[in-house]
Amino acid sequence: VQLQASGGGLVQAGDSLKLSCAASGLTFRTYHMGWFRQAPGMERDFVGTSIRSGSGGATYYAESVKGRFTISRDNAKNTVYLQMNNLGPEDTAVYYCAASSVALSGTTEARNYKHWGQGTLVTVSS
């Protein structure tokens, strides 16, 4: 299984950025696809997740990004996206995509994601 995250970069506060995560080696549509981020010296935090269609297909977000970030997925392309709007310096982190097949209640916890991408760095300057 491989998850390849891309799209990170250096942006200014208020800008937008869209991350992509291309998956291979798994039946993409059967997995919840999550995004996490890790700032320097901090723990890896939940950003949001796209629930597999077989479990309802909803999306869930951390309170800190709700209304600014949007997750979408294209099962035909085995790709999940993270659209980030109105970015602020507090969003600076390495962003990781991950795949999980656990029950819905566990999809906000990193420990329940079996497969991880390598991360892409997002830096937001003030």
N, C-alpha and C positions, 0 to 999 in steps of 0.2 A: 504494500500500500504506500502510495506517495501523495502527499499534499504539498502543493507548491503555491505559496503566497507571494503576491507581487503588488506593486502599486504604491508602496511607501515613498516618502520623500520629505523634503523640507518645504513647509508652507508657512504663510503668515496667519496670524490670528484672524478669524472670520472667513478664512478660505474653506474650500471643500476639497475632498480627496476621495477616490474610490479604490478600494482594495479588491483584489480578486484572489480566489483560491481554487486552483484546478486540481481535481482529484483523479487518481488512477489506481487500479488494482482492487477496487471495491465496488459493490453494487450501490452506487451513490444514492439512489432514490430511497434506499432503505435505512439511511443514516440521518440522524440529526446532525446538522452542521453548525458548529459554534465558533464564535470569535472571542478571544481573550486578549488581554494586553498586560504587559509588564513594564512598569516604569523602573528606572534605575534604583536599586536598593529596596524595591517593593515586591510584594507578592504578586503572583499572576491573578488578575481579576477577570471576572466574567464581564463581557461586553453585551453579548446577545447570542441568540441561537435561532436557527430555522428548523422547525420540527418536520420530520419526514411526513409526507402526505398520508401515509398509512396510519399515522397517529394524529391527524388533524391538520397538519400543514401550517400551524400558526408560527408567529415569531414573538420572541420575548426579549426584553432589553433590560439592562441595568438602569436604575433610576438616573444615574449620572449622564446617560447618553440618550435617554428617551426623548423623542421629539427632534433630535438632531441626527441620529444615526438610523439607517435603514438597511436591513439584511434582505437580500433576495437570492434566489437560486435558480439555476437553469439545469434541470435534470438531464436534458438532452446533451448538454455540454459538460456535464459533471463538474459544474463550477458554482461556487457560492461567492456572493459579493457583499461588500460592506461599504455603503455610501455614507460618508461622514461630512456633515455640513456644519457651518459655524464653529469651526475648530478653535480651541483655545490652548494655551500652553499646558494646561492640565491634561490634555489628551496626548501629550508627548509620551511615547512608549514604543516598545516592540509589540507588534500585533501578530497574533497567532491564530490560524484556523485549525479546527479540530473536528474529528468525526466520532460520534457516539451512537451506540445502539441500545442504550439503557432505557428504562421506563422514563416517562415524562418528568417525574418529580426530581430526577437527578441531573437534568440537563443544564443547570446553572453551576454545577460543580466540576472543576477541572479534572478531578480524580476519576470522573465517570467517562472521560473521553479517551478512547483507546489509541487513536491515531492523531498525530500532530504534524503540522507543517513546520518549516524552519524559521518562520517569523519574518516580518518586514518592518523596518523602522519608520516611524512617523515622528517627525520633529516639527513642532509648531512654535514659531517665534512670536514674541509679543510686539 
